[in-house]
Amino acid sequence: LGDNFGKLKDTPRLLGLAASRIIPDLVAAVLLANPTLNQTGSALFHANHGNTQTGVALARATLSAAIARLAKKKDGDANLNLAPTHLLVPPDLYDLAVQLLMSLVISNDSGAGEKNVLNAYGITPVSEARLANGIVHPLTKASLSGSTTRWFLATNQAHTIEVTTLEGAGRLPLVRTTELMQGQWGLNTDVRLYAGATPLDHRGFDRNDA
């Protein structure tokens, strides 16, 4: 039909977009699977690291406490003074995260307001559906559960999760379309993307479960 429906044109692009989701899937798998760190022998989020809390719903006071915990991280005897840069939340908490971080004024029941000091930190709220829905691990195919109340405070001033791609293969999906041969009519489209993600250190994160 002369590709009147655009399938021959759209399919390679859609396959490329689908393949590109592997990288955020791998990053989310680290956060949800909580793998063991080689340098400490403990899980990424562990009481030994002081970077995981329970019974802590996202709120002004709990976020302030998380900011303080992040700032007090140490490397041996050295104080790191890490400043938070991102608040990772499921979509269910995104409105609240925006209110806490972006509002200039916090009002109370009487209508009076005060300056929102959290706004001064310049923390970027990030909504990620994988944190709520969970995912199927791209490599192990294990089902990893999400949570609609768990939130992560993170900083780009410390090693967190490293994403790697194969040198020389490009960082974007390579889409290839070829014609079928040996008397067959049609097209074949395949996609190639080499990527991996691994946690490097525990000090750049603070995980909180309500």
Biotite code that builds the C-alpha atoms (Angstrom):
import biotite.structure as struc

atoms = struc.array([
    struc.Atom([0.000, 0.000, 0.000], chain_id="A", res_id=1, res_name="LEU", atom_name="CA", element="C"),
    struc.Atom([2.990, 2.302, -0.382], chain_id="A", res_id=2, res_name="GLY", atom_name="CA", element="C"),
    struc.Atom([3.357, 2.420, 3.427], chain_id="A", res_id=3, res_name="ASP", atom_name="CA", element="C"),
    struc.Atom([0.230, 4.568, 3.735], chain_id="A", res_id=4, res_name="ASN", atom_name="CA", element="C"),
    struc.Atom([0.083, 3.808, 7.460], chain_id="A", res_id=5, res_name="PHE", atom_name="CA", element="C"),
    struc.Atom([3.734, 4.714, 8.011], chain_id="A", res_id=6, res_name="GLY", atom_name="CA", element="C"),
    struc.Atom([4.653, 1.367, 9.571], chain_id="A", res_id=7, res_name="LYS", atom_name="CA", element="C"),
    struc.Atom([7.863, 0.943, 7.596], chain_id="A", res_id=8, res_name="LEU", atom_name="CA", element="C"),
    struc.Atom([8.923, 4.451, 8.599], chain_id="A", res_id=9, res_name="LYS", atom_name="CA", element="C"),
    struc.Atom([7.800, 4.379, 12.243], chain_id="A", res_id=10, res_name="ASP", atom_name="CA", element="C"),
    struc.Atom([8.774, 0.851, 13.262], chain_id="A", res_id=11, res_name="THR", atom_name="CA", element="C"),
    struc.Atom([12.575, 1.378, 13.310], chain_id="A", res_id=12, res_name="PRO", atom_name="CA", element="C"),
    struc.Atom([12.151, 4.551, 15.355], chain_id="A", res_id=13, res_name="ARG", atom_name="CA", element="C"),
    struc.Atom([9.815, 2.863, 17.831], chain_id="A", res_id=14, res_name="LEU", atom_name="CA", element="C"),
    struc.Atom([12.160, -0.096, 18.208], chain_id="A", res_id=15, res_name="LEU", atom_name="CA", element="C"),
    struc.Atom([15.014, 2.317, 18.905], chain_id="A", res_id=16, res_name="GLY", atom_name="CA", element="C"),
    struc.Atom([12.973, 4.112, 21.557], chain_id="A", res_id=17, res_name="LEU", atom_name="CA", element="C"),
    struc.Atom([12.076, 0.788, 23.163], chain_id="A", res_id=18, res_name="ALA", atom_name="CA", element="C"),
    struc.Atom([15.730, -0.248, 23.263], chain_id="A", res_id=19, res_name="ALA", atom_name="CA", element="C"),
    struc.Atom([16.759, 3.069, 24.830], chain_id="A", res_id=20, res_name="SER", atom_name="CA", element="C"),
    struc.Atom([14.577, 2.263, 27.862], chain_id="A", res_id=21, res_name="ARG", atom_name="CA", element="C"),
    struc.Atom([17.097, -0.393, 28.877], chain_id="A", res_id=22, res_name="ILE", atom_name="CA", element="C"),
    struc.Atom([19.389, 2.213, 30.466], chain_id="A", res_id=23, res_name="ILE", atom_name="CA", element="C"),
    struc.Atom([16.835, 3.711, 32.899], chain_id="A", res_id=24, res_name="PRO", atom_name="CA", element="C"),
    struc.Atom([15.645, 0.151, 33.555], chain_id="A", res_id=25, res_name="ASP", atom_name="CA", element="C"),
    struc.Atom([19.165, -0.847, 34.586], chain_id="A", res_id=26, res_name="LEU", atom_name="CA", element="C"),
    struc.Atom([19.482, 2.189, 36.867], chain_id="A", res_id=27, res_name="VAL", atom_name="CA", element="C"),
    struc.Atom([16.088, 1.511, 38.448], chain_id="A", res_id=28, res_name="ALA", atom_name="CA", element="C"),
    struc.Atom([17.100, -2.124, 38.936], chain_id="A", res_id=29, res_name="ALA", atom_name="CA", element="C"),
    struc.Atom([20.012, -0.977, 41.099], chain_id="A", res_id=30, res_name="VAL", atom_name="CA", element="C"),
    struc.Atom([17.720, 1.140, 43.283], chain_id="A", res_id=31, res_name="LEU", atom_name="CA", element="C"),
    struc.Atom([15.067, -1.564, 43.618], chain_id="A", res_id=32, res_name="LEU", atom_name="CA", element="C"),
    struc.Atom([17.256, -4.668, 43.872], chain_id="A", res_id=33, res_name="ALA", atom_name="CA", element="C"),
    struc.Atom([19.635, -3.060, 46.401], chain_id="A", res_id=34, res_name="ASN", atom_name="CA", element="C"),
    struc.Atom([22.731, -5.063, 45.372], chain_id="A", res_id=35, res_name="PRO", atom_name="CA", element="C"),
    struc.Atom([25.790, -5.689, 47.518], chain_id="A", res_id=36, res_name="THR", atom_name="CA", element="C"),
    struc.Atom([28.698, -3.269, 47.272], chain_id="A", res_id=37, res_name="LEU", atom_name="CA", element="C"),
    struc.Atom([32.044, -4.984, 46.779], chain_id="A", res_id=38, res_name="ASN", atom_name="CA", element="C"),
    struc.Atom([33.982, -2.471, 48.886], chain_id="A", res_id=39, res_name="GLN", atom_name="CA", element="C"),
    struc.Atom([31.804, -2.862, 51.993], chain_id="A", res_id=40, res_name="THR", atom_name="CA", element="C"),
    struc.Atom([30.217, -6.299, 51.661], chain_id="A", res_id=41, res_name="GLY", atom_name="CA", element="C"),
    struc.Atom([26.831, -4.760, 52.559], chain_id="A", res_id=42, res_name="SER", atom_name="CA", element="C"),
    struc.Atom([23.856, -3.817, 50.441], chain_id="A", res_id=43, res_name="ALA", atom_name="CA", element="C"),
    struc.Atom([23.874, -0.398, 48.792], chain_id="A", res_id=44, res_name="LEU", atom_name="CA", element="C"),
    struc.Atom([21.167, 0.739, 51.226], chain_id="A", res_id=45, res_name="PHE", atom_name="CA", element="C"),
    struc.Atom([22.057, -0.711, 54.624], chain_id="A", res_id=46, res_name="HIS", atom_name="CA", element="C"),
    struc.Atom([22.046, 0.321, 58.273], chain_id="A", res_id=47, res_name="ALA", atom_name="CA", element="C"),
    struc.Atom([25.831, -0.024, 58.267], chain_id="A", res_id=48, res_name="ASN", atom_name="CA", element="C"),
    struc.Atom([25.954, 2.803, 55.739], chain_id="A", res_id=49, res_name="HIS", atom_name="CA", element="C"),
    struc.Atom([23.433, 5.014, 57.524], chain_id="A", res_id=50, res_name="GLY", atom_name="CA", element="C"),
    struc.Atom([21.614, 5.692, 54.277], chain_id="A", res_id=51, res_name="ASN", atom_name="CA", element="C"),
    struc.Atom([18.273, 3.950, 54.769], chain_id="A", res_id=52, res_name="THR", atom_name="CA", element="C"),
    struc.Atom([15.384, 4.933, 57.033], chain_id="A", res_id=53, res_name="GLN", atom_name="CA", element="C"),
    struc.Atom([11.989, 3.363, 57.738], chain_id="A", res_id=54, res_name="THR", atom_name="CA", element="C"),
    struc.Atom([8.767, 4.986, 58.892], chain_id="A", res_id=55, res_name="GLY", atom_name="CA", element="C"),
    struc.Atom([9.786, 8.245, 57.216], chain_id="A", res_id=56, res_name="VAL", atom_name="CA", element="C"),
    struc.Atom([7.144, 9.769, 54.953], chain_id="A", res_id=57, res_name="ALA", atom_name="CA", element="C"),
    struc.Atom([8.127, 12.615, 52.650], chain_id="A", res_id=58, res_name="LEU", atom_name="CA", element="C"),
    struc.Atom([7.526, 15.916, 54.451], chain_id="A", res_id=59, res_name="ALA", atom_name="CA", element="C"),
    struc.Atom([9.306, 19.147, 55.183], chain_id="A", res_id=60, res_name="ARG", atom_name="CA", element="C"),
    struc.Atom([10.923, 17.905, 58.414], chain_id="A", res_id=61, res_name="ALA", atom_name="CA", element="C"),
    struc.Atom([11.929, 14.489, 57.065], chain_id="A", res_id=62, res_name="THR", atom_name="CA", element="C"),
    struc.Atom([13.460, 16.022, 53.951], chain_id="A", res_id=63, res_name="LEU", atom_name="CA", element="C"),
    struc.Atom([15.455, 18.450, 56.105], chain_id="A", res_id=64, res_name="SER", atom_name="CA", element="C"),
    struc.Atom([16.712, 15.513, 58.173], chain_id="A", res_id=65, res_name="ALA", atom_name="CA", element="C"),
    struc.Atom([17.754, 13.647, 55.006], chain_id="A", res_id=66, res_name="ALA", atom_name="CA", element="C"),
    struc.Atom([19.638, 16.714, 53.770], chain_id="A", res_id=67, res_name="ILE", atom_name="CA", element="C"),
    struc.Atom([21.529, 16.823, 57.080], chain_id="A", res_id=68, res_name="ALA", atom_name="CA", element="C"),
    struc.Atom([22.367, 13.098, 56.907], chain_id="A", res_id=69, res_name="ARG", atom_name="CA", element="C"),
    struc.Atom([23.765, 13.538, 53.415], chain_id="A", res_id=70, res_name="LEU", atom_name="CA", element="C"),
    struc.Atom([25.871, 16.517, 54.468], chain_id="A", res_id=71, res_name="ALA", atom_name="CA", element="C"),
    struc.Atom([27.388, 14.579, 57.374], chain_id="A", res_id=72, res_name="LYS", atom_name="CA", element="C"),
    struc.Atom([28.694, 11.699, 55.255], chain_id="A", res_id=73, res_name="LYS", atom_name="CA", element="C"),
    struc.Atom([32.360, 10.922, 55.829], chain_id="A", res_id=74, res_name="LYS", atom_name="CA", element="C"),
    struc.Atom([35.145, 9.235, 53.897], chain_id="A", res_id=75, res_name="ASP", atom_name="CA", element="C"),
    struc.Atom([37.230, 7.828, 56.690], chain_id="A", res_id=76, res_name="GLY", atom_name="CA", element="C"),
    struc.Atom([38.026, 10.830, 58.866], chain_id="A", res_id=77, res_name="ASP", atom_name="CA", element="C"),
    struc.Atom([37.197, 13.356, 56.122], chain_id="A", res_id=78, res_name="ALA", atom_name="CA", element="C"),
    struc.Atom([33.897, 15.239, 56.224], chain_id="A", res_id=79, res_name="ASN", atom_name="CA", element="C"),
    struc.Atom([32.384, 15.376, 52.735], chain_id="A", res_id=80, res_name="LEU", atom_name="CA", element="C"),
    struc.Atom([29.742, 18.107, 53.194], chain_id="A", res_id=81, res_name="ASN", atom_name="CA", element="C"),
    struc.Atom([27.697, 16.681, 50.333], chain_id="A", res_id=82, res_name="LEU", atom_name="CA", element="C"),
    struc.Atom([24.930, 18.931, 49.000], chain_id="A", res_id=83, res_name="ALA", atom_name="CA", element="C"),
    struc.Atom([21.771, 17.233, 47.670], chain_id="A", res_id=84, res_name="PRO", atom_name="CA", element="C"),
    struc.Atom([20.986, 17.767, 44.006], chain_id="A", res_id=85, res_name="THR", atom_name="CA", element="C"),
    struc.Atom([18.042, 15.457, 43.196], chain_id="A", res_id=86, res_name="HIS", atom_name="CA", element="C"),
    struc.Atom([14.967, 14.093, 44.954], chain_id="A", res_id=87, res_name="LEU", atom_name="CA", element="C"),
    struc.Atom([13.795, 10.875, 43.283], chain_id="A", res_id=88, res_name="LEU", atom_name="CA", element="C"),
    struc.Atom([10.141, 10.063, 43.887], chain_id="A", res_id=89, res_name="VAL", atom_name="CA", element="C"),
    struc.Atom([7.365, 7.910, 42.431], chain_id="A", res_id=90, res_name="PRO", atom_name="CA", element="C"),
    struc.Atom([4.696, 9.870, 40.516], chain_id="A", res_id=91, res_name="PRO", atom_name="CA", element="C"),
    struc.Atom([2.429, 9.601, 43.576], chain_id="A", res_id=92, res_name="ASP", atom_name="CA", element="C"),
    struc.Atom([4.769, 11.915, 45.522], chain_id="A", res_id=93, res_name="LEU", atom_name="CA", element="C"),
    struc.Atom([5.750, 14.264, 42.713], chain_id="A", res_id=94, res_name="TYR", atom_name="CA", element="C"),
    struc.Atom([3.234, 17.005, 43.505], chain_id="A", res_id=95, res_name="ASP", atom_name="CA", element="C"),
    struc.Atom([4.374, 17.003, 47.121], chain_id="A", res_id=96, res_name="LEU", atom_name="CA", element="C"),
    struc.Atom([8.025, 17.034, 46.079], chain_id="A", res_id=97, res_name="ALA", atom_name="CA", element="C"),
    struc.Atom([7.437, 20.044, 43.828], chain_id="A", res_id=98, res_name="VAL", atom_name="CA", element="C"),
    struc.Atom([5.607, 21.862, 46.614], chain_id="A", res_id=99, res_name="GLN", atom_name="CA", element="C"),
    struc.Atom([8.384, 21.193, 49.122], chain_id="A", res_id=100, res_name="LEU", atom_name="CA", element="C"),
    struc.Atom([11.234, 22.167, 46.810], chain_id="A", res_id=101, res_name="LEU", atom_name="CA", element="C"),
    struc.Atom([9.836, 24.805, 44.472], chain_id="A", res_id=102, res_name="MET", atom_name="CA", element="C"),
    struc.Atom([7.491, 26.873, 46.639], chain_id="A", res_id=103, res_name="SER", atom_name="CA", element="C"),
    struc.Atom([8.963, 30.157, 47.840], chain_id="A", res_id=104, res_name="LEU", atom_name="CA", element="C"),
    struc.Atom([6.617, 30.424, 50.817], chain_id="A", res_id=105, res_name="VAL", atom_name="CA", element="C"),
    struc.Atom([5.146, 27.835, 53.191], chain_id="A", res_id=106, res_name="ILE", atom_name="CA", element="C"),
    struc.Atom([1.808, 28.831, 54.709], chain_id="A", res_id=107, res_name="SER", atom_name="CA", element="C"),
    struc.Atom([0.100, 27.472, 57.809], chain_id="A", res_id=108, res_name="ASN", atom_name="CA", element="C"),
    struc.Atom([-3.577, 27.036, 58.727], chain_id="A", res_id=109, res_name="ASP", atom_name="CA", element="C"),
    struc.Atom([-3.889, 30.670, 59.806], chain_id="A", res_id=110, res_name="SER", atom_name="CA", element="C"),
    struc.Atom([-2.835, 31.856, 56.359], chain_id="A", res_id=111, res_name="GLY", atom_name="CA", element="C"),
    struc.Atom([0.443, 33.259, 57.594], chain_id="A", res_id=112, res_name="ALA", atom_name="CA", element="C"),
    struc.Atom([3.521, 32.339, 55.604], chain_id="A", res_id=113, res_name="GLY", atom_name="CA", element="C"),
    struc.Atom([7.230, 31.925, 56.048], chain_id="A", res_id=114, res_name="GLU", atom_name="CA", element="C"),
    struc.Atom([10.113, 31.555, 53.650], chain_id="A", res_id=115, res_name="LYS", atom_name="CA", element="C"),
    struc.Atom([10.592, 28.004, 52.382], chain_id="A", res_id=116, res_name="ASN", atom_name="CA", element="C"),
    struc.Atom([14.256, 27.372, 53.135], chain_id="A", res_id=117, res_name="VAL", atom_name="CA", element="C"),
    struc.Atom([14.190, 24.083, 51.194], chain_id="A", res_id=118, res_name="LEU", atom_name="CA", element="C"),
    struc.Atom([13.840, 26.108, 48.001], chain_id="A", res_id=119, res_name="ASN", atom_name="CA", element="C"),
    struc.Atom([17.299, 27.599, 48.581], chain_id="A", res_id=120, res_name="ALA", atom_name="CA", element="C"),
    struc.Atom([19.003, 24.223, 48.113], chain_id="A", res_id=121, res_name="TYR", atom_name="CA", element="C"),
    struc.Atom([18.097, 24.093, 44.431], chain_id="A", res_id=122, res_name="GLY", atom_name="CA", element="C"),
    struc.Atom([17.209, 20.398, 44.594], chain_id="A", res_id=123, res_name="ILE", atom_name="CA", element="C"),
    struc.Atom([15.602, 19.038, 41.416], chain_id="A", res_id=124, res_name="THR", atom_name="CA", element="C"),
    struc.Atom([12.519, 16.822, 41.917], chain_id="A", res_id=125, res_name="PRO", atom_name="CA", element="C"),
    struc.Atom([12.462, 13.808, 39.592], chain_id="A", res_id=126, res_name="VAL", atom_name="CA", element="C"),
    struc.Atom([9.377, 11.655, 39.040], chain_id="A", res_id=127, res_name="SER", atom_name="CA", element="C"),
    struc.Atom([10.037, 8.066, 37.962], chain_id="A", res_id=128, res_name="GLU", atom_name="CA", element="C"),
    struc.Atom([7.235, 5.544, 37.348], chain_id="A", res_id=129, res_name="ALA", atom_name="CA", element="C"),
    struc.Atom([9.592, 2.590, 37.761], chain_id="A", res_id=130, res_name="ARG", atom_name="CA", element="C"),
    struc.Atom([9.952, 3.429, 41.457], chain_id="A", res_id=131, res_name="LEU", atom_name="CA", element="C"),
    struc.Atom([6.206, 2.893, 41.930], chain_id="A", res_id=132, res_name="ALA", atom_name="CA", element="C"),
    struc.Atom([5.437, 0.138, 39.418], chain_id="A", res_id=133, res_name="ASN", atom_name="CA", element="C"),
    struc.Atom([8.580, -1.898, 39.865], chain_id="A", res_id=134, res_name="GLY", atom_name="CA", element="C"),
    struc.Atom([10.295, -3.550, 36.916], chain_id="A", res_id=135, res_name="ILE", atom_name="CA", element="C"),
    struc.Atom([11.438, -6.880, 35.568], chain_id="A", res_id=136, res_name="VAL", atom_name="CA", element="C"),
    struc.Atom([15.233, -6.900, 35.846], chain_id="A", res_id=137, res_name="HIS", atom_name="CA", element="C"),
    struc.Atom([16.599, -6.625, 32.288], chain_id="A", res_id=138, res_name="PRO", atom_name="CA", element="C"),
    struc.Atom([19.298, -9.239, 32.956], chain_id="A", res_id=139, res_name="LEU", atom_name="CA", element="C"),
    struc.Atom([17.995, -11.651, 35.606], chain_id="A", res_id=140, res_name="THR", atom_name="CA", element="C"),
    struc.Atom([14.292, -11.305, 34.652], chain_id="A", res_id=141, res_name="LYS", atom_name="CA", element="C"),
    struc.Atom([13.468, -11.192, 38.376], chain_id="A", res_id=142, res_name="ALA", atom_name="CA", element="C"),
    struc.Atom([10.435, -9.111, 39.343], chain_id="A", res_id=143, res_name="SER", atom_name="CA", element="C"),
    struc.Atom([11.433, -6.111, 41.469], chain_id="A", res_id=144, res_name="LEU", atom_name="CA", element="C"),
    struc.Atom([8.659, -4.475, 43.464], chain_id="A", res_id=145, res_name="SER", atom_name="CA", element="C"),
    struc.Atom([8.221, -0.725, 43.644], chain_id="A", res_id=146, res_name="GLY", atom_name="CA", element="C"),
    struc.Atom([6.650, 1.517, 46.255], chain_id="A", res_id=147, res_name="SER", atom_name="CA", element="C"),
    struc.Atom([4.404, 4.565, 46.038], chain_id="A", res_id=148, res_name="THR", atom_name="CA", element="C"),
    struc.Atom([5.818, 6.004, 49.281], chain_id="A", res_id=149, res_name="THR", atom_name="CA", element="C"),
    struc.Atom([9.586, 5.410, 49.012], chain_id="A", res_id=150, res_name="ARG", atom_name="CA", element="C"),
    struc.Atom([11.816, 8.363, 48.114], chain_id="A", res_id=151, res_name="TRP", atom_name="CA", element="C"),
    struc.Atom([15.507, 8.895, 47.528], chain_id="A", res_id=152, res_name="PHE", atom_name="CA", element="C"),
    struc.Atom([17.671, 11.947, 48.124], chain_id="A", res_id=153, res_name="LEU", atom_name="CA", element="C"),
    struc.Atom([20.792, 11.949, 45.955], chain_id="A", res_id=154, res_name="ALA", atom_name="CA", element="C"),
    struc.Atom([23.774, 14.115, 45.088], chain_id="A", res_id=155, res_name="THR", atom_name="CA", element="C"),
    struc.Atom([25.945, 14.386, 41.994], chain_id="A", res_id=156, res_name="ASN", atom_name="CA", element="C"),
    struc.Atom([28.895, 15.374, 44.186], chain_id="A", res_id=157, res_name="GLN", atom_name="CA", element="C"),
    struc.Atom([29.613, 11.720, 45.004], chain_id="A", res_id=158, res_name="ALA", atom_name="CA", element="C"),
    struc.Atom([29.822, 8.466, 43.091], chain_id="A", res_id=159, res_name="HIS", atom_name="CA", element="C"),
    struc.Atom([26.369, 6.927, 42.803], chain_id="A", res_id=160, res_name="THR", atom_name="CA", element="C"),
    struc.Atom([25.453, 4.652, 39.875], chain_id="A", res_id=161, res_name="ILE", atom_name="CA", element="C"),
    struc.Atom([27.773, 4.388, 36.902], chain_id="A", res_id=162, res_name="GLU", atom_name="CA", element="C"),
    struc.Atom([26.247, 3.765, 33.489], chain_id="A", res_id=163, res_name="VAL", atom_name="CA", element="C"),
    struc.Atom([28.592, 2.289, 30.900], chain_id="A", res_id=164, res_name="THR", atom_name="CA", element="C"),
    struc.Atom([28.341, 1.576, 27.192], chain_id="A", res_id=165, res_name="THR", atom_name="CA", element="C"),
    struc.Atom([30.613, -0.401, 24.912], chain_id="A", res_id=166, res_name="LEU", atom_name="CA", element="C"),
    struc.Atom([33.441, 1.751, 23.576], chain_id="A", res_id=167, res_name="GLU", atom_name="CA", element="C"),
    struc.Atom([33.099, 2.332, 19.858], chain_id="A", res_id=168, res_name="GLY", atom_name="CA", element="C"),
    struc.Atom([29.519, 1.046, 19.756], chain_id="A", res_id=169, res_name="ALA", atom_name="CA", element="C"),
    struc.Atom([27.898, 4.404, 20.507], chain_id="A", res_id=170, res_name="GLY", atom_name="CA", element="C"),
    struc.Atom([25.744, 5.436, 23.435], chain_id="A", res_id=171, res_name="ARG", atom_name="CA", element="C"),
    struc.Atom([22.511, 5.318, 21.449], chain_id="A", res_id=172, res_name="LEU", atom_name="CA", element="C"),
    struc.Atom([20.655, 2.327, 20.008], chain_id="A", res_id=173, res_name="PRO", atom_name="CA", element="C"),
    struc.Atom([21.869, 1.296, 16.570], chain_id="A", res_id=174, res_name="LEU", atom_name="CA", element="C"),
    struc.Atom([18.869, 0.464, 14.384], chain_id="A", res_id=175, res_name="VAL", atom_name="CA", element="C"),
    struc.Atom([19.419, -1.600, 11.250], chain_id="A", res_id=176, res_name="ARG", atom_name="CA", element="C"),
    struc.Atom([16.867, -2.386, 8.550], chain_id="A", res_id=177, res_name="THR", atom_name="CA", element="C"),
    struc.Atom([17.629, -4.919, 5.831], chain_id="A", res_id=178, res_name="THR", atom_name="CA", element="C"),
    struc.Atom([15.653, -6.530, 3.036], chain_id="A", res_id=179, res_name="GLU", atom_name="CA", element="C"),
    struc.Atom([14.853, -10.216, 3.221], chain_id="A", res_id=180, res_name="LEU", atom_name="CA", element="C"),
    struc.Atom([16.621, -12.366, 0.650], chain_id="A", res_id=181, res_name="MET", atom_name="CA", element="C"),
    struc.Atom([16.484, -15.824, -0.933], chain_id="A", res_id=182, res_name="GLN", atom_name="CA", element="C"),
    struc.Atom([13.101, -15.276, -2.512], chain_id="A", res_id=183, res_name="GLY", atom_name="CA", element="C"),
    struc.Atom([11.490, -13.787, 0.611], chain_id="A", res_id=184, res_name="GLN", atom_name="CA", element="C"),
    struc.Atom([9.675, -10.472, 0.486], chain_id="A", res_id=185, res_name="TRP", atom_name="CA", element="C"),
    struc.Atom([9.822, -8.066, 3.395], chain_id="A", res_id=186, res_name="GLY", atom_name="CA", element="C"),
    struc.Atom([12.093, -6.136, 5.717], chain_id="A", res_id=187, res_name="LEU", atom_name="CA", element="C"),
    struc.Atom([13.935, -7.108, 8.878], chain_id="A", res_id=188, res_name="ASN", atom_name="CA", element="C"),
    struc.Atom([14.693, -4.533, 11.589], chain_id="A", res_id=189, res_name="THR", atom_name="CA", element="C"),
    struc.Atom([16.954, -5.173, 14.562], chain_id="A", res_id=190, res_name="ASP", atom_name="CA", element="C"),
    struc.Atom([18.406, -2.958, 17.295], chain_id="A", res_id=191, res_name="VAL", atom_name="CA", element="C"),
    struc.Atom([21.719, -3.126, 19.133], chain_id="A", res_id=192, res_name="ARG", atom_name="CA", element="C"),
    struc.Atom([22.614, -1.349, 22.378], chain_id="A", res_id=193, res_name="LEU", atom_name="CA", element="C"),
    struc.Atom([25.366, -2.321, 24.812], chain_id="A", res_id=194, res_name="TYR", atom_name="CA", element="C"),
    struc.Atom([24.858, -0.855, 28.291], chain_id="A", res_id=195, res_name="ALA", atom_name="CA", element="C"),
    struc.Atom([25.374, -1.623, 31.953], chain_id="A", res_id=196, res_name="GLY", atom_name="CA", element="C"),
    struc.Atom([24.793, 0.033, 35.320], chain_id="A", res_id=197, res_name="ALA", atom_name="CA", element="C"),
    struc.Atom([26.424, -0.633, 38.671], chain_id="A", res_id=198, res_name="THR", atom_name="CA", element="C"),
    struc.Atom([26.471, 1.127, 42.060], chain_id="A", res_id=199, res_name="PRO", atom_name="CA", element="C"),
    struc.Atom([29.834, 2.619, 43.015], chain_id="A", res_id=200, res_name="LEU", atom_name="CA", element="C"),
    struc.Atom([29.327, 4.028, 46.512], chain_id="A", res_id=201, res_name="ASP", atom_name="CA", element="C"),
    struc.Atom([26.668, 4.397, 49.193], chain_id="A", res_id=202, res_name="HIS", atom_name="CA", element="C"),
    struc.Atom([27.433, 7.931, 50.356], chain_id="A", res_id=203, res_name="ARG", atom_name="CA", element="C"),
    struc.Atom([25.614, 9.724, 47.529], chain_id="A", res_id=204, res_name="GLY", atom_name="CA", element="C"),
    struc.Atom([22.186, 8.329, 48.468], chain_id="A", res_id=205, res_name="PHE", atom_name="CA", element="C"),
    struc.Atom([19.657, 8.501, 51.284], chain_id="A", res_id=206, res_name="ASP", atom_name="CA", element="C"),
    struc.Atom([16.667, 6.133, 50.983], chain_id="A", res_id=207, res_name="ARG", atom_name="CA", element="C"),
    struc.Atom([13.479, 6.648, 52.982], chain_id="A", res_id=208, res_name="ASN", atom_name="CA", element="C"),
    struc.Atom([10.486, 4.317, 53.386], chain_id="A", res_id=209, res_name="ASP", atom_name="CA", element="C"),
    struc.Atom([7.218, 5.567, 54.844], chain_id="A", res_id=210, res_name="ALA", atom_name="CA", element="C"),
])
